[in-house]
Amino acid sequence: MQVESRSVTTNQLGPHDGLSRRVSRALATPWRKPVAEHTRRAFEAAHAWLTAQDAPLVLDAGCGVGLSTRALARLHENHAVIGIDRSADRLSRNHGALPDNALLVRADLVDFWRLALEAGWRPRHHYLLYPNPYPKSTHLKMRWHGHPVFPHLLGLGGRLELRSNWRIYVEEFAQALQQATGTVAMVEPWVLAGHFLTPFERKYHASGQSLWRLQADLPHAPELIPDTLMEEP
Ligand SMILES: C[S@@+](CC[C@H](N)C(=O)[O-])C[C@H]1O[C@@H](n2cnc3c(N)ncnc32)[C@H](O)[C@@H]1O
């Protein structure tokens, strides 16, 4: 069965005018939102699993039903692959047994990324596959590059890969990435050769939508977090 998917509708003609201001604020202003207890517990369990795996880490951030996590575990067979999503409903769908080197975690990424950075995690690969676009211009602060968590997600480092069906999202991310780290990343069309990594990718492709991708190799850089150096030991 094919599911039709409408392309993104937005009132933006290009990257948001307020993006640079949001990124500057995220880089300069300490952000002290408390971590939710359920995510702290989920992180601790994930940390114990990762320690036992004793393998390089791959993150699948916003993994939905976890099909991409399974595929990435097969692709990166000597790695430990963690898929994170806040939706219990999506994570509970039965897509078969998980490979031994994969784990699905229910958690809010806003907290999970901060805990991961605090714990010194250094993912070798970090996938952001079709994040929610929040396409209204008033929703800029909900996109990952407009959110205060942006320096934390970049600070983890590793090979970051973002895919989206909304070109402006990827262009904005590239702009914010360059502003925060100096890294220039190309926004390129993502042309599928019949292999779908995620259900959203399959759905968008089946509806004839163009897909976009960005990749960047980032150093581990906890110093991007504004209060890291100022905090008491
Ligand atoms: C558009 S779906 C894409 C899912 C999957 N990557 C795919 O391509 O099929 C975005 C996913 O991000 C998850 N998500 C959004 N905000 C999140 C957050 N703060 N923490 C964890 N997951 C989040 C949603 O629950 C949803 O499953």
PDBQT file of the ligand as one rigid body, heavy atoms in Angstrom, charges set to zero:
ROOT
HETATM    1  C1  LIG A 301       8.923  13.029  10.882  1.00  0.00    +0.000 C 
HETATM    2  S1  LIG A 301       9.249  11.774  12.053  1.00  0.00    +0.000 S 
HETATM    3  C2  LIG A 301      10.596  10.870  11.298  1.00  0.00    +0.000 C 
HETATM    4  C3  LIG A 301      10.774   9.507  11.906  1.00  0.00    +0.000 C 
HETATM    5  C4  LIG A 301      11.871   8.653  11.245  1.00  0.00    +0.000 C 
HETATM    6  N1  LIG A 301      13.185   9.242  11.399  1.00  0.00    +0.000 N 
HETATM    7  C5  LIG A 301      11.563   8.442   9.774  1.00  0.00    +0.000 C 
HETATM    8  O1  LIG A 301      12.213   9.093   8.952  1.00  0.00    +0.000 OA
HETATM    9  O2  LIG A 301      10.693   7.629   9.468  1.00  0.00    +0.000 OA
HETATM   10  C6  LIG A 301      10.084  12.691  13.350  1.00  0.00    +0.000 C 
HETATM   11  C7  LIG A 301      10.298  11.843  14.605  1.00  0.00    +0.000 C 
HETATM   12  O3  LIG A 301      11.002  12.634  15.533  1.00  0.00    +0.000 OA
HETATM   13  C8  LIG A 301      10.473  12.363  16.831  1.00  0.00    +0.000 C 
HETATM   14  N2  LIG A 301      10.764  13.514  17.697  1.00  0.00    +0.000 N 
HETATM   15  C9  LIG A 301      10.424  14.810  17.488  1.00  0.00    +0.000 A 
HETATM   16  N3  LIG A 301      10.848  15.580  18.519  1.00  0.00    +0.000 NA
HETATM   17  C10 LIG A 301      11.492  14.748  19.377  1.00  0.00    +0.000 A 
HETATM   18  C11 LIG A 301      12.138  14.927  20.632  1.00  0.00    +0.000 A 
HETATM   19  N4  LIG A 301      12.205  16.130  21.218  1.00  0.00    +0.000 N 
HETATM   20  N5  LIG A 301      12.683  13.848  21.241  1.00  0.00    +0.000 NA
HETATM   21  C12 LIG A 301      12.610  12.624  20.670  1.00  0.00    +0.000 A 
HETATM   22  N6  LIG A 301      11.987  12.382  19.490  1.00  0.00    +0.000 NA
HETATM   23  C13 LIG A 301      11.439  13.429  18.851  1.00  0.00    +0.000 A 
HETATM   24  C14 LIG A 301       8.989  12.156  16.598  1.00  0.00    +0.000 C 
HETATM   25  O4  LIG A 301       8.389  11.407  17.648  1.00  0.00    +0.000 OA
HETATM   26  C15 LIG A 301       9.006  11.410  15.265  1.00  0.00    +0.000 C 
HETATM   27  O5  LIG A 301       9.026  10.015  15.447  1.00  0.00    +0.000 OA
ENDROOT
TORSDOF 0
